[in-house]
Amino acid sequence: MKAMLFAAGLGSRLYPLTSDRPKALVEINGKTLLQHCIEYLNSYGIKTIVINIHHFGEQILKLLEANNNFNCNIIISDERDLLLETGGGLKKASEYLNGSEPIVLYNVDVISNIDLKKLVEFHQNNSALATLATRHRKSSRYLLFNDKKQLCGWKNTNTSEVKICREASNLTEYAFSGIQIISPEFLKLIKQEGKFSIILTYLNLANKYNILCFEHDNDYWFDVGNVKKLDDAKCFFKRNGIDF
C-alpha cells in the first residue's frame, strides 16, 4: 500500500515558526511533523510514500537525505514552481501512486492515533471510492453525510455557503480530519486542473460514487496547523505520558 503526505503548504498559520522552515519541519516532542507522519505510516507497513514540497522544499530534501529517507521509498512531487493545494497536488503526483491497493492521503500537520487498518478495512468492505476520516468537533467548515454515511454536501458556517451534491434528508455535519483513503480508480476521475482542493473533487463525484465517512471520535487527533494548537498537542502528550 502507498501513501501521500501533503507537506507543501505555506504554513502561514504557524508563523513565526515557519519563517525559516516548512511546516513539515516544525517539531513536536523533539521530532519534525514529517518524521512523526512517516513513522506513523511505517507502523502500518507503508513504506512507499509520496511527499509534495513547496515552501522551503529543499530543507525537506536535506532532512530525508540525512536520515536515509527513514528507511522508506520516498518519492518527491515537486511543487516549488507552483503550489497546487490538495487536489492539484494529488493529481500531479498520481503517476507515482498507481497500483491496485487503496492509497492513504494524510496531512502532515495532523497527529492522530487513528487505526489505519480499521479505516482501510471499512473502505474496502463498503466498496468506497473514497473514505474520509471525520469527527464531531467544532469547525467553520463541515462535510454533510446522510444516514448511509455517504457524502452529500459541504457547509461553511462563516459565510453560510452550502453545497449539496446528493439529495438527502437528515444530513449530519462532520468535521474532516485530513486523513483519507482513496481507491486507485479515484485518480482517473479527477477532472479539475491546476490549483484546487480535493474536497471539490469529492463533491463533484459524490452523486455517482460511494464517498463515505469514517467516524473516529474516540481517537486522539490534533490539527497542529497553528501555534496554539501545536502547544495544545504538546501539553496533551506530556500530560498523558505519550512519547511517540
N, C-alpha and C positions, 0 to 999 in steps of 0.2 A: 504494500500500500504506500502511496505517495502523499505528501503534504505540501501546502504552500503557506509560507509565513508572509503576511502583509507587513512589511517593515519600511516602506518607502515614504511614509507620511512626514510632514514637516515638524511635527511635534510642537506646534506653536503653543498649545495649552500647557506644555511642560517647561516653557521658558521661565527662568534663565538657564535651566539645566540643559536645554538643547541649543544654547547659543554657540556651543563649540563641539557638538556631537549629535548624532541622530538619536531619536527616542529609543531605538533598539539597543543603544549602548548606555542608557541610563541604568543605574544599578539599584538593586534591592537585595538585602542580605549578602552583600559582597559579590554578587554576580550580576551581569548585564541581563536585561529583559530577554535579549536574544538567546543567551545561554540557557536561561530558565525554560524558554519555549522549546528549544532544541532538545534539552534533556527530558522534558515532559513527553515530547513526541517519541523520543528514543525508548521511554519506559513502556510504550505500547508497540515496540518493534518497528517503528517507522524510521527508516534510515535514508530514504531519498527525499530530500526537502528542497523545494524551490523557494528562494528568498528574493523579493524585489527590493531594489535600493534606489535612493534618490538623494535626499538631504545628507550631506557628509558621507556619501556612499563608500568612498574609499576607506573610511575608518572601519566599516563592516568587513570589507575585503581583507584588511590587515589583521583584524581580530580573528577571522576564520583561518587565515594562513598561519597565524601564530599558534593556533590551537588545533592544527591539523584537521580543520573542519569538524571538530568534536567527533571524529571517527565516523562521520556520515558522508554520504554522497550529496554534497551541496551544489546546487545549480543556481547561478545568479541570473535574474531577469533585470537587466539594467535599464532603469528609467531616469537616469541622471539628466537626459536631454529634455524629458517631459514627464511630469508626474501624472499618472493615469487614473488614480483612485482605485477602489477595489475591483470594480467591474472591468475597467480598461486594463488594469494590471493583470487580472486573471486571463483576459483574452490574449494579451501579449505573451504570457507565459504558457499558454495552452499547449504549445508544441512540446514542452518538457513534461507535461502531465498525462500524456496519452497512455492508455492501458486498459485493463479490464476490471480493475478493482475500484471501489469508492475512493474519493480524494478528500482529505481533510484540509479545510481552509481555516486559518487561525490568525487573529490579530495579535501582533507582537506586544501590544500594550495591555493584553488581557492575561490575568493569572487566575487559574481555577484548578480544582481537583476533580472536575467533571470526568466521569468514567467514559473514555473514548470507546472502549469495547462495547458498552451498552448502547452508546449513541450510534455506532456503526451497525450493530445488530438491529436496532429499531429501524434504521434507514433501510436495511436490506429486507427485513421481514415485512415491511409495509410497501415495498416496491416504489420507493420515493425517487423522484428526480433530484430533490434536494431536501435536506433536513436541517433546520435551523435550531440551535440551542437557544432557549428562551427562559425568562424568569418573570415572576411577578415582582416588579420593582418600579419605583418612581422614575419616570423618564419624560423627556419632551417629545419623544417620537415612539410610536408603538406600531407593531405589526398586529393585524387583526386576523383571527382564526375562527373557523366555525367549530361545531361540536365534533367534527371528524378530524380536527387538528390540521385542516387544510388552510393554506394561506388565502385570505380573501381581500386583504387591503392593507392600507397604511394610514396613519394619522399623526399629524403634527399638532400638539396641544398649544404651542406658542402662536401659531398662525391660523389655527382651526382648519387647516387644509386636510382633506380626506380624499384618499384614492381607493375606489372599490374596483377589484378586478374579478371577483367571483361573487355572484349574488347569494346571500345567505342571511338568515336571521340569527339572533342571539350570538353576535360576534363577541369574542373575548380578546381583550388587549394584553399583549405580552411585550416585554422589552427584549430586544435582541442582544445576545451575549457575545457576538463577534466570533462565534465558533460554529462551524457548519460542515456538513458532509454533502458532497455532490457526486452523482453518478457520472461516469466518463461521457455519457451522451450529452450532458449539460453543455459541455464545451462547444459542441457543434451547433447549439441552439442560440448562442449569443449573437445577436444581430446588430447591437449598437456598435458605434465606432468611437475611437478617441477616448476622452476622459469621461467616465461615468461610474456611478455606484452600482454594485452588484444587486442592491435591493431593487433597482429599476428593472433589471433583468428578471428577477424573481416575480415581480408584479406583472410583467409582460407575459410570463409563461404560466402563471398560476391558474388561469381559467381552463387550460388544456392539460396541465400536468400536475402530478401529485407533489406539491411542495408543502412539507409538514413541519410542525413544531415539536420539539422535544423539551419538556419542562425539566429543569434541574434546580429547583428551589432549595433542595437540601444540601447542595454542594456549596463550598465557599467559592466566591467569584469576585474579582476586582477588575475594574477598568482603571488602570493606573495612568490614564492619559493626561491628568493634570497633577500639580504639585500636592494639593490637598489629598487627593485620592491615593497618591503614592505614599504619603505619610500615613494615611489610614491603614493601608495594607501593611506597612512596616510594623505599625503598632499591633495589628491583629496577629501577625506571625510571631512577634515577640511575646505577646500576652499568652498565646496558645502553645508556645514552645515548638513552633513548626520551623524546622530547618530543612530547606529544600534547595 
